[in-house]
Amino acid sequence: MASSHPGAPPHDHGPVATADLLDHAEAHCRARGLQFTPLRRRIFAELATAGKPLGAYDLVERLGQEKRMAPISVYRGLDFLIEAGLIHRIATRNTYLPCHHEHGTDETTVFLVCSTCGGVDELASSDVARGLDGTAAAVGFRPRSRAVELEGECSTCRDGHGA
């Protein structure tokens, strides 16, 4: 699960959304002169269809069903997709999920990670960005990127309807 707008409910990336995500990724790479190779496309597609964040070895297993897949190939693909701004890594879980929107330079990405169902909601906040920038500036630190992960319980699990 990943939401891209503040207040938006979590949602699964179904077949239509997956096609939209792939179209966005291809256009994003084309516009920046980046190679969206077949392996990178397959990794991105697996993340887009999964409906939940996946770990690298989950991807190795899923992609290796037809032909053995080397973990290093998957890690290289993940590194490219992160650098291209097409996926996010959830550090607390060491998992990855697709991103389908551009992040403003004045925003911090906030991941709400449910410890019950494993779902992740993604929000963008300029308020959080201002707070982090002010705190960092007070000690002379200049951040290169901003992401915050909050672990807790989503409203579905809290209301007793989760995993």
C-alpha positions in Angstrom: 0.0 0.0 0.0 1.2 3.5 -0.8 -0.6 6.8 -0.8 0.9 9.7 -2.5 -1.1 12.6 -1.2 -1.8 13.9 2.4 -5.0 12.5 3.7 -5.4 10.0 0.9 -6.4 6.5 2.0 -4.0 3.6 1.4 -4.6 1.7 -1.9 -3.4 -1.3 -3.8 -1.8 -0.8 -7.1 -4.1 -2.9 -9.3 -3.6 -3.7 -13.0 -4.6 -0.2 -14.3 -2.5 1.6 -11.7 0.4 -0.8 -12.5 0.2 0.2 -16.2 0.1 3.8 -15.3 3.2 3.4 -13.0 5.1 1.6 -15.8 4.1 4.3 -18.3 5.3 7.0 -15.8 8.6 5.2 -15.2 9.3 4.8 -18.9 8.5 8.5 -19.6 10.6 9.5 -16.6 13.6 7.6 -17.9 13.1 8.7 -21.5 12.9 12.4 -20.4 16.2 12.1 -18.5 18.1 10.0 -21.0 18.2 7.0 -18.6 18.0 3.4 -19.8 15.0 1.5 -18.6 16.4 -1.9 -19.4 14.3 -5.0 -19.4 15.6 -6.1 -16.0 15.0 -2.7 -14.5 11.5 -2.7 -16.0 10.8 -6.2 -14.6 12.0 -5.2 -11.1 9.8 -2.1 -11.2 6.8 -4.0 -12.5 7.1 -6.6 -9.7 7.2 -3.8 -7.1 4.2 -2.1 -8.8 2.1 -5.2 -8.8 3.0 -6.5 -5.4 0.6 -4.2 -3.5 3.1 -4.1 -0.6 6.8 -3.3 -0.2 9.1 -6.1 -1.2 12.7 -7.0 -0.1 15.5 -7.6 -2.5 15.4 -11.4 -2.0 11.6 -11.4 -2.5 12.3 -9.9 -5.9 15.1 -12.4 -6.6 12.6 -15.2 -5.9 9.8 -13.7 -8.0 12.1 -12.8 -10.9 13.9 -16.0 -10.8 10.9 -18.2 -11.5 11.7 -18.5 -15.2 15.5 -18.3 -15.0 17.9 -18.1 -12.1 18.4 -14.5 -11.0 21.6 -13.2 -9.3 20.9 -11.1 -6.2 23.6 -8.6 -7.3 21.6 -8.0 -10.5 18.5 -7.2 -8.5 20.5 -4.9 -6.1 22.0 -3.0 -9.1 18.5 -2.6 -10.6 17.1 -1.4 -7.3 20.0 1.1 -6.9 19.3 2.5 -10.4 15.5 2.8 -9.7 16.2 4.6 -6.4 18.7 7.0 -8.1 16.2 7.7 -10.9 13.5 8.6 -8.2 11.2 5.7 -9.3 11.2 3.7 -6.1 11.8 4.3 -2.4 13.6 2.1 0.1 11.9 1.7 3.5 15.0 1.5 5.7 13.3 0.2 8.8 12.1 -2.9 6.8 14.8 -3.0 4.1 12.0 -3.1 1.5 11.2 -1.2 -1.6 8.1 0.3 -3.1 7.3 2.3 -6.3 6.9 6.0 -6.4 4.5 7.5 -8.9 4.9 11.2 -8.4 7.6 13.9 -8.4 8.8 15.1 -5.0 9.2 18.9 -4.5 12.5 20.2 -3.2 10.6 21.8 -0.4 9.0 18.5 0.7 10.0 15.7 3.0 8.7 12.2 2.2 7.0 10.7 5.2 6.4 6.9 5.3 3.8 5.6 7.7 4.8 2.0 8.3 2.2 -0.3 9.8 3.8 -2.8 12.2 0.7 -5.0 12.0 0.0 -5.4 8.3 3.3 -4.2 6.8 1.5 -1.6 4.7 3.2 1.7 3.9 1.5 5.0 3.2 3.6 7.7 1.6 2.9 11.4 2.3 4.8 14.5 1.2 5.1 17.4 3.7 6.6 20.8 3.4 5.9 21.4 7.1 8.1 18.5 8.1 10.8 19.7 5.6 10.9 23.1 7.1 11.2 21.6 10.6 14.0 19.3 9.6 15.8 22.0 7.6 15.7 24.4 10.6 16.9 21.8 13.0 19.8 20.8 10.6 20.7 24.4 9.9 20.9 25.1 13.6 23.9 22.8 13.8 25.4 23.7 10.4 24.2 20.5 8.7 23.0 20.5 5.1 20.8 17.5 4.2 21.0 15.9 0.7 17.7 14.3 1.0 14.8 14.0 3.5 12.7 11.0 4.4 11.1 10.1 7.6 9.7 6.8 8.6 7.1 6.5 11.4 6.2 3.0 12.6 2.8 2.4 14.1 -0.6 1.1 13.3 -2.7 2.0 10.3 -6.3 2.9 10.8 -7.5 -0.4 9.2 -5.5 -2.5 11.7 -6.3 -0.2 14.6 -10.0 -0.7 13.8 -9.5 -4.4 13.8 -9.8 -5.0 10.0 -6.2 -5.6 9.2 -3.9 -8.7 8.9 
